[in-house]
Amino acid sequence: MAEEIRAEMVANVWKVVVSDGDTVADGDTLVILESMKMEIPVIAEADGAVTIKVNEGDVVQEGDLIAVIE
C-alpha cells in the first residue's frame, strides 16, 4: 500500500534530499521546505521506495503531493 506525503503548509521546495527509487526508512528526511526563512524537513512516514513529486524551487500549497512511498 502506498503512503502519500503531502505538504502541511504553503512553502518553497528548498532542497530534495533523496532521489526517485531510493529506499527510505520511517523518519528519513525526503525534502526540505522553506517558509518565512524557516527550514521545514518533510519526513518519511513509512519504509519503502520513494517517488518524489516536486523539484527544487517549486512552490507547494497545503495538501500538495510531495512524495509517494511504496
C-alpha positions as CSV (number, residue, x, y, z in Angstrom):
1,M,0.0,0.0,0.0
2,A,1.4,3.4,-1.0
3,E,1.9,6.1,1.6
4,E,1.4,9.7,0.3
5,I,3.4,12.5,1.8
6,R,1.6,15.9,1.4
7,A,2.6,19.5,2.2
8,E,1.3,20.8,5.5
9,M,1.7,24.4,4.5
10,V,2.4,26.8,1.6
11,A,6.2,26.7,1.2
12,N,9.1,26.7,-1.3
13,V,10.9,23.4,-2.0
14,W,14.4,24.4,-0.9
15,K,16.1,21.0,-1.3
16,V,15.3,17.5,-2.4
17,V,17.3,15.2,-0.3
18,V,16.5,11.8,-1.9
19,S,16.2,10.6,-5.5
20,D,13.4,8.7,-7.2
21,G,13.7,5.0,-6.4
22,D,15.8,5.4,-3.3
23,T,14.9,3.2,-0.4
24,V,13.9,5.2,2.7
25,A,13.1,4.3,6.3
26,D,10.5,5.8,8.6
27,G,11.9,9.0,9.9
28,D,14.3,9.8,7.0
29,T,14.2,13.3,5.6
30,L,12.9,13.4,2.0
31,V,12.6,17.1,1.2
32,I,13.4,20.4,3.0
33,L,10.8,23.1,2.6
34,E,11.4,26.8,3.3
35,S,8.7,29.2,4.6
36,M,9.3,32.6,6.2
37,K,13.0,31.9,6.5
38,M,12.4,28.6,8.4
39,E,13.6,25.3,7.0
40,I,11.0,22.5,7.5
41,P,12.1,18.9,6.9
42,V,9.5,16.6,5.3
43,I,9.9,13.2,6.9
44,A,9.1,9.7,5.6
45,E,6.2,8.1,7.4
46,A,7.0,4.5,6.2
47,D,9.7,2.3,4.9
48,G,10.0,1.7,1.1
49,A,11.0,3.0,-2.3
50,V,10.2,6.7,-2.8
51,T,9.0,8.6,-5.8
52,I,9.5,12.4,-5.4
53,K,6.7,14.6,-7.0
54,V,8.4,18.0,-6.6
55,N,11.5,19.8,-7.8
56,E,13.8,22.2,-6.0
57,G,12.4,25.7,-6.5
58,D,8.7,24.6,-6.7
59,V,6.1,26.2,-4.6
60,V,3.8,23.8,-2.8
61,Q,0.3,24.6,-1.4
62,E,-1.2,22.9,1.6
63,G,-2.2,19.4,0.6
64,D,0.0,19.1,-2.5
65,L,1.6,15.7,-3.1
66,I,5.3,15.8,-2.3
67,A,6.2,12.1,-2.4
68,V,4.9,8.6,-2.5
69,I,6.4,5.7,-0.6
70,E,5.7,2.2,-2.0
